[in-house]
Amino acid sequence: MKIDAIILAAGKGKRMQSASPKVLQQVAGKVLLQHVLDTSLELKSCQPHIVVGDQASLVKASVFAPKNSKWFKQAKQLGTGHAAKQALKGLRAGSVALILYGDVPLVKSATMNKLVKTAGKRSLALLSFEQNSLPNPYGRIIRSPKGKVLEIVEEKDATTEQKKITEVNSGIMAVASNKLDELLKGLKNKNAAKEYYLTDIVSLANENKIPIKAVKLDSKEEVLGANNLEELNQLERNYQLLKAKEFLKKGVIISDPARVDFRGEVKIQKGTSIDINCIFEGKVEIGKNVIIGPGAIIKNSKIGDGSRIEPYTLIENAILEKNVTAGPYAHIGPDAHLEEKSEIGNFVEVKRSKIGKGTKAKHLAYIGDGQVSEKVNVGAGTIFVNYDGKNKNKTKVGKGAFIGSNSSLIAPIKIGQNSMIGAGSVVTSDVPAERLALGRSRQRNIKKK
């Protein structure tokens, strides 16, 4: 079945107090419209049709859309029905039109798919939910005594009795494209706002004997949008809580689901535990039985099974193999690769470097542009001096080498296998294997005057 997703994204969003359109506000580090677009593309044979308005070029430039996406401009804000009309000419023959909103980012692909299947080629399917709290700004779903959906009445047009109805319309619906064309042509703007309401196609469908089916959601969090910064903040918390619950069901231990943020494509395997105030950003893969301490930030990185990330460690664009220890207060990356059982301790920074199996740098060191073999000990205060003012240079350290505390290795340089660098040395030339290198001035004890 071909699906044409019509994403309405033309609203200005003045109440956001932002110079950017509403659909470009962010949840979980991604603009609202991108969330909707990405989820719709999880459906088979789905082609996006995006209706934009104010700052259309900015909106288009701010999202990643497939090449087959179609863009339409709503020059005047005349209502949701008028916005949907703009996309009619781009719909494919025989497709089902799925109408979505660029500021409603949490709808799941499974929900979208269910709605499309419910609509099929004959029916109009709409997504509803229960809204028991007040105020209730949503359109009320009016049913017959036998439960048949008759129409949707907007809040501002509803009578006192109709306002008591708690089943409301999310605005998301699906209908065969050819039927949508017919229904939209019949819209009128005889209402308090003088707008063309998309919801009016429900009563028009009844007049045209098109079956109407309502798919009621168990959780309304999926279809909540944001009109102001307070609601945007609530969307963020809803998103994070939903993601946390997904991981909990998969066997991931989360100390407090209200104090963890997932901001990207994050995969975590069962048995891993996450303490409070951790952030996962970008493309992140965490293996089994990993322990992640409080305040850790992990960006675009892979963490192997059994690793331990100590508190307040930053890991970015890095690979940590199995049973690696990092932190506390370490900075790993960018482009760091820590092999199995290596240990990077407190206040150690590793950049553009490969750290061998079982190698340890436990305290206060900087390893930049290094190639460090296995079972090397890097003492406290060691600096890989990699920058000469113009270029970044490599430091290579052989297997089993011992780098004494407070040493500076001036790159480019090679430290041989099983060699030792005496504490406090400044090493400016290669050190052969099995040698002790001392690069410090001789101590003199001078009598005070």
C-alpha positions as CSV (number, residue, x, y, z in Angstrom):
1,M,0.0,0.0,0.0
2,K,1.4,3.4,-1.0
3,I,1.3,6.0,1.8
4,D,1.4,9.7,1.2
5,A,2.3,11.4,4.5
6,I,1.0,15.0,4.5
7,I,2.9,16.8,7.2
8,L,1.4,20.2,8.1
9,A,4.3,22.5,9.1
10,A,3.2,26.0,8.2
11,G,2.5,27.4,11.6
12,K,4.5,30.5,12.8
13,G,4.4,29.6,16.5
14,K,4.4,33.2,17.8
15,R,3.7,31.9,21.4
16,M,7.1,30.1,21.4
17,Q,8.7,33.6,21.7
18,S,11.2,32.5,19.0
19,A,12.4,33.9,15.7
20,S,12.3,30.4,14.3
21,P,9.1,28.6,13.1
22,K,7.5,26.3,15.7
23,V,8.4,23.1,13.8
24,L,12.1,24.0,14.2
25,Q,12.0,24.0,18.0
26,Q,13.8,21.0,19.4
27,V,13.0,17.9,21.5
28,A,15.8,15.5,22.4
29,G,18.2,17.5,20.3
30,K,16.2,17.2,17.1
31,V,13.7,19.6,15.5
32,L,10.1,18.7,15.9
33,L,9.5,18.3,12.2
34,Q,12.5,16.0,11.8
35,H,11.0,13.7,14.4
36,V,7.7,13.4,12.5
37,L,9.5,13.0,9.2
38,D,11.8,10.3,10.4
39,T,9.0,8.3,12.0
40,S,6.8,8.5,8.9
41,L,9.7,7.1,6.8
42,E,9.6,4.0,8.9
43,L,6.4,3.1,7.1
44,K,6.7,1.1,3.9
45,S,6.3,2.9,0.6
46,C,5.8,6.3,2.4
47,Q,6.4,9.5,0.5
48,P,6.5,12.8,2.6
49,H,4.5,15.8,1.4
50,I,5.5,18.7,3.6
51,V,3.3,21.9,3.8
52,V,5.3,24.9,4.9
53,G,4.5,28.6,5.4
54,D,6.5,31.3,7.1
55,Q,10.2,31.0,6.5
56,A,9.7,28.1,4.2
57,S,13.3,28.1,3.0
58,L,14.7,28.0,6.5
59,V,12.4,25.0,7.4
60,K,13.5,23.2,4.3
61,A,17.1,23.8,5.0
62,S,16.8,22.7,8.6
63,V,15.7,19.1,8.1
64,F,17.0,16.0,6.3
65,A,14.3,14.8,3.9
66,P,14.6,12.1,1.2
67,K,14.9,13.2,-2.4
68,N,11.4,12.0,-3.2
69,S,9.9,14.4,-0.6
70,K,7.6,17.1,-2.0
71,W,7.3,20.6,-0.5
72,F,4.2,22.8,-0.7
73,K,3.8,26.5,0.3
74,Q,0.7,27.7,2.2
75,A,1.0,31.4,1.5
76,K,-1.9,32.4,3.8
77,Q,-2.8,30.8,7.1
78,L,-6.4,29.8,6.4
79,G,-6.7,26.7,8.6
80,T,-5.6,23.1,8.6
81,G,-8.0,22.1,5.8
82,H,-6.6,24.8,3.6
83,A,-3.1,23.6,4.4
84,A,-3.8,20.0,3.5
85,K,-5.3,21.2,0.2
86,Q,-2.0,22.5,-0.9
87,A,-0.6,19.0,-1.0
88,L,-3.4,17.4,-3.0
89,K,-1.7,17.8,-6.4
90,G,1.3,15.8,-5.2
91,L,-0.6,12.7,-4.0
92,R,-0.1,9.5,-5.9
93,A,-3.0,7.6,-7.4
94,G,-4.2,4.8,-5.2
95,S,-2.4,5.9,-2.1
96,V,-3.7,6.4,1.4
97,A,-3.1,10.0,2.7
98,L,-1.8,10.1,6.3
99,I,-2.2,13.6,7.8
100,L,0.4,14.5,10.4
101,Y,1.5,17.6,12.2
102,G,5.0,19.0,12.3
103,D,4.7,20.0,15.9
104,V,3.5,16.6,17.2
105,P,6.7,14.7,17.3
106,L,6.0,11.6,19.5
107,V,3.6,9.6,17.4
108,K,4.9,6.1,16.9
109,S,5.2,4.4,13.5
110,A,3.1,1.5,14.8
111,T,0.3,4.0,15.6
112,M,0.6,5.6,12.1
113,N,0.6,2.1,10.5
114,K,-2.5,1.0,12.5
115,L,-4.4,4.2,11.4
116,V,-3.5,3.6,7.7
117,K,-4.6,0.0,7.8
118,T,-7.9,1.0,9.6
119,A,-8.6,3.5,6.9
120,G,-7.8,1.2,4.0
121,K,-9.3,2.2,0.7
122,R,-12.8,2.8,1.9
123,S,-12.8,4.5,5.3
124,L,-11.8,7.7,7.1
125,A,-9.8,6.8,10.2
126,L,-9.0,9.3,12.9
127,L,-6.9,9.1,16.0
128,S,-8.6,10.0,19.3
129,F,-7.8,10.0,23.0
130,E,-9.4,10.8,26.3
131,Q,-8.8,14.3,27.7
132,N,-10.3,14.5,31.3
133,S,-8.4,17.5,32.5
134,L,-9.3,21.1,32.0
135,P,-8.8,23.3,30.1
136,N,-9.5,21.1,27.1
137,P,-8.7,22.9,23.8
138,Y,-9.3,19.9,21.6
139,G,-12.1,19.2,19.1
140,R,-14.8,17.0,20.6
141,I,-15.8,13.8,18.9
142,I,-19.6,13.7,18.5
143,R,-21.0,10.2,18.3
144,S,-24.5,8.9,17.8
145,P,-26.3,6.9,20.6
146,K,-24.9,3.7,18.9
147,G,-21.4,5.0,18.9
148,K,-21.1,6.1,15.3
149,V,-18.7,9.0,14.8
150,L,-20.8,11.9,13.4
151,E,-18.6,15.0,13.4
152,I,-15.9,16.8,15.3
153,V,-16.7,20.2,16.9
154,E,-13.9,22.5,17.8
155,E,-13.7,24.0,21.3
156,K,-14.6,27.5,20.3
157,D,-17.7,26.3,18.4
158,A,-18.8,23.7,21.0
159,T,-22.0,24.0,23.1
160,T,-21.8,23.7,26.9
161,E,-23.0,20.1,26.6
162,Q,-20.5,19.3,23.9
163,K,-17.6,20.7,26.0
164,K,-18.3,18.0,28.6
165,I,-17.3,15.3,26.1
166,T,-13.9,13.8,27.0
167,E,-13.1,11.9,23.8
168,V,-11.2,14.3,21.6
169,N,-9.6,14.5,18.2
170,S,-5.8,14.4,17.8
171,G,-6.1,15.9,14.3
172,I,-4.2,12.9,12.9
173,M,-6.2,11.0,10.3
174,A,-5.9,8.7,7.3
175,V,-8.1,8.4,4.2
176,A,-7.7,7.3,0.6
177,S,-6.1,10.1,-1.4
178,N,-9.0,10.3,-4.0
179,K,-11.5,10.5,-1.2
180,L,-9.5,13.2,0.6
181,D,-9.6,15.3,-2.7
182,E,-13.4,15.1,-2.8
183,L,-13.8,15.9,0.9
184,L,-11.4,18.9,1.0
185,K,-13.2,20.5,-1.9
186,G,-16.4,20.6,0.1
187,L,-14.9,22.5,3.1
188,K,-16.4,25.8,4.1
189,N,-15.2,28.4,6.6
190,K,-18.5,29.1,8.4
191,N,-17.1,29.1,12.0
192,A,-15.8,31.4,14.7
193,A,-12.3,31.6,13.3
194,K,-13.3,31.9,9.6
195,E,-10.9,29.1,8.8
196,Y,-11.2,25.9,6.8
197,Y,-11.1,23.1,9.4
198,L,-9.7,19.8,8.4
199,T,-12.0,18.2,11.1
200,D,-15.0,19.2,9.0
201,I,-14.3,16.4,6.6
202,V,-15.7,14.0,9.2
203,S,-19.2,15.3,8.8
204,L,-18.7,15.5,5.0
205,A,-17.6,11.9,5.0
206,N,-20.9,11.0,6.7
207,E,-22.8,12.9,4.1
208,N,-20.9,11.0,1.4
209,K,-21.5,7.7,3.2
210,I,-17.8,7.1,3.8
211,P,-17.3,4.9,6.8
212,I,-15.6,6.7,9.8
213,K,-13.5,4.8,12.3
214,A,-11.8,6.1,15.4
215,V,-8.6,4.6,16.7
216,K,-8.4,5.5,20.4
217,L,-5.0,5.7,22.0
218,D,-4.3,4.3,25.4
219,S,-1.7,7.1,26.1
220,K,-2.3,10.6,25.0
221,E,1.4,11.5,25.4
222,E,1.9,10.3,21.8
223,V,-0.2,13.0,20.3
224,L,0.6,16.0,22.4
225,G,2.0,19.1,20.6
226,A,3.6,22.3,21.8
227,N,2.3,25.9,21.4
228,N,4.6,27.5,23.9
229,L,7.8,26.9,25.8
230,E,6.1,25.4,28.8
231,E,4.4,22.8,26.5
232,L,7.7,22.2,24.7
233,N,9.4,21.5,28.0
234,Q,6.6,19.0,28.8
235,L,7.1,17.3,25.4
236,E,10.8,16.9,26.2
237,R,10.0,15.2,29.5
238,N,7.4,13.0,27.8
239,Y,9.9,11.9,25.2
240,Q,12.6,11.1,27.7
241,L,10.2,9.2,29.9
242,L,8.9,7.1,27.0
243,K,12.5,6.3,25.9
244,A,13.4,5.3,29.4
245,K,10.4,3.0,29.7
246,E,11.4,1.4,26.4
247,F,14.9,0.6,27.8
248,L,13.5,-0.6,31.1
249,K,11.4,-3.2,29.2
250,K,14.5,-4.4,27.5
251,G,16.4,-5.0,30.7
252,V,18.3,-1.8,31.1
253,I,18.6,-0.6,34.7
254,I,17.9,3.1,35.1
255,S,18.2,4.7,38.5
256,D,15.8,7.5,37.9
257,P,14.0,7.7,34.5
258,A,13.3,11.4,35.2
259,R,17.0,12.2,35.3
260,V,18.4,10.7,32.1
261,D,18.3,12.2,28.5
262,F,18.4,10.3,25.2
263,R,19.2,12.7,22.3
264,G,19.7,10.6,19.2
265,E,19.8,7.0,18.0
266,V,20.7,5.2,21.1
267,K,21.0,1.4,21.5
268,I,21.6,-0.1,25.0
269,Q,21.7,-3.9,25.8
270,K,20.3,-5.6,28.8
271,G,22.1,-5.7,32.1
272,T,23.6,-2.2,31.7
273,S,22.9,0.2,34.5
274,I,22.6,4.0,34.2
275,D,22.9,6.3,37.1
276,I,21.4,9.8,37.3
277,N,22.0,12.8,35.1
278,C,23.5,10.9,32.2
279,I,23.2,12.2,28.6
280,F,23.4,10.0,25.5
281,E,23.7,12.0,22.3
282,G,23.9,11.1,18.6
283,K,24.6,7.6,17.5
284,V,25.4,5.6,20.6
285,E,25.8,1.8,21.1
286,I,26.2,0.4,24.7
287,G,26.9,-3.3,25.2
288,K,25.8,-5.7,27.9
289,N,26.5,-5.2,31.7
290,V,28.0,-1.8,31.3
291,I,28.1,0.4,34.4
292,I,27.6,4.1,33.8
293,G,28.1,6.4,36.7
294,P,26.3,9.7,37.4
295,G,26.8,12.7,35.2
296,A,28.4,10.7,32.3
297,I,28.0,12.2,28.8
298,I,28.3,9.8,25.8
299,K,28.2,11.1,22.2
300,N,28.5,9.2,19.0
301,S,30.4,6.3,20.6
302,K,30.5,2.6,21.1
303,I,31.0,1.1,24.6
304,G,31.8,-2.6,24.8
305,D,30.4,-5.3,27.2
306,G,31.4,-5.1,30.8
307,S,32.9,-1.6,30.6
308,R,32.7,0.8,33.5
309,I,32.2,4.5,32.9
310,E,32.9,6.4,36.1
311,P,31.1,9.6,37.2
312,Y,31.3,12.8,35.1
313,T,33.2,11.3,32.2
314,L,32.8,12.7,28.7
315,I,33.1,10.2,25.8
316,E,32.7,11.5,22.3
317,N,33.3,9.9,18.9
318,A,35.2,7.1,20.5
319,I,35.3,3.3,20.7
320,L,35.7,1.5,24.0
321,E,36.1,-2.3,23.7
322,K,35.1,-4.8,26.3
323,N,35.9,-4.3,30.0
324,V,37.3,-0.9,29.6
325,T,37.4,1.5,32.6
326,A,37.1,5.3,32.0
327,G,37.0,8.1,34.6
328,P,36.0,9.6,36.8
329,Y,36.3,13.0,35.2
330,A,38.0,11.7,32.1
331,H,37.6,13.0,28.5
332,I,37.7,10.3,25.9
333,G,37.7,11.4,22.3
334,P,37.3,12.5,19.6
335,D,38.7,9.6,17.6
336,A,39.9,7.6,20.6
337,H,40.0,3.8,20.5
338,L,40.5,2.0,23.9
339,E,41.2,-1.7,23.6
340,E,40.0,-4.4,25.9
341,K,40.8,-4.0,29.6
342,S,42.5,-0.6,29.2
343,E,42.1,1.9,32.0
344,I,41.8,5.7,31.7
345,G,41.5,7.3,35.1
346,N,40.6,10.6,36.6
347,F,41.4,13.8,34.8
348,V,43.0,12.0,31.8
349,E,42.2,13.2,28.3
350,V,42.6,11.0,25.2
351,K,42.3,12.3,21.7
352,R,42.9,10.8,18.3
353,S,44.7,7.9,20.0
354,K,44.7,4.1,20.2
355,I,45.2,2.7,23.7
356,G,46.3,-0.9,23.7
357,K,44.9,-3.9,25.7
358,G,45.6,-3.6,29.4
359,T,47.3,-0.2,29.2
360,K,46.7,2.2,32.1
361,A,46.8,5.9,32.4
362,K,45.3,6.4,35.8
363,H,45.8,10.1,36.7
364,L,46.2,13.6,35.2
365,A,47.6,12.8,31.8
366,Y,47.1,14.1,28.2
367,I,47.4,11.5,25.4
368,G,46.9,13.2,22.0
369,D,47.7,11.6,18.6
370,G,49.2,8.6,20.4
371,Q,49.6,5.0,19.3
372,V,50.1,3.2,22.6
373,S,50.6,-0.6,22.6
374,E,49.4,-3.1,25.2
375,K,50.3,-3.2,28.9
376,V,51.9,0.3,28.9
377,N,51.8,2.3,32.1
378,V,51.4,6.1,31.7
379,G,52.3,7.9,34.9
380,A,50.5,10.9,36.4
381,G,51.2,14.2,34.8
382,T,52.4,12.7,31.5
383,I,51.9,14.8,28.4
384,F,52.0,13.7,24.8
385,V,53.3,17.0,23.3
386,N,51.7,16.5,19.9
387,Y,51.5,20.1,18.5
388,D,54.5,22.0,17.2
389,G,52.6,25.1,16.3
390,K,51.7,24.0,12.8
391,N,51.1,20.2,12.7
392,K,49.8,17.4,15.0
393,N,52.5,14.8,15.4
394,K,52.4,11.1,16.4
395,T,53.8,9.5,19.5
396,K,54.3,5.7,19.4
397,V,54.8,3.7,22.6
398,G,55.8,0.0,22.4
399,K,54.5,-2.9,24.4
400,G,55.2,-3.0,28.1
401,A,56.8,0.5,28.3
402,F,56.7,2.5,31.5
403,I,56.3,6.3,31.3
404,G,57.3,7.9,34.6
405,S,55.2,10.6,36.2
406,N,55.4,14.2,35.0
407,S,57.1,13.3,31.7
408,S,56.7,15.1,28.4
409,L,57.0,13.2,25.2
410,I,57.8,15.6,22.3
411,A,56.3,14.2,19.1
412,P,57.1,12.8,16.6
413,I,58.7,10.2,18.8
414,K,58.9,6.4,19.3
415,I,59.3,4.8,22.7
416,G,60.5,1.2,22.4
417,Q,59.1,-2.0,23.9
418,N,59.7,-2.5,27.6
419,S,61.6,0.8,27.8
420,M,61.3,3.1,30.8
421,I,61.0,6.9,31.0
422,G,62.3,8.3,34.2
423,A,59.9,10.6,36.1
424,G,60.1,14.3,35.2
425,S,61.8,13.7,31.8
426,V,61.4,15.7,28.7
427,V,62.0,13.2,25.9
428,T,62.8,14.7,22.5
429,S,64.3,11.7,20.6
430,D,63.4,8.1,20.1
431,V,64.0,5.6,22.9
432,P,65.2,2.1,21.9
433,A,63.6,-1.0,23.4
434,E,64.7,-2.2,26.8
435,R,66.3,1.2,27.7
436,L,65.9,3.7,30.5
437,A,65.6,7.3,29.3
438,L,66.3,10.2,31.5
439,G,65.7,13.6,30.0
440,R,65.9,16.0,33.0
441,S,68.6,18.4,34.2
442,R,70.9,17.2,37.0
443,Q,69.8,18.2,40.5
444,R,72.0,20.8,42.2
445,N,71.5,21.9,45.8
446,I,72.7,25.5,46.0
447,K,73.3,27.1,49.3
448,K,70.9,30.0,50.1
449,K,72.5,33.4,50.6
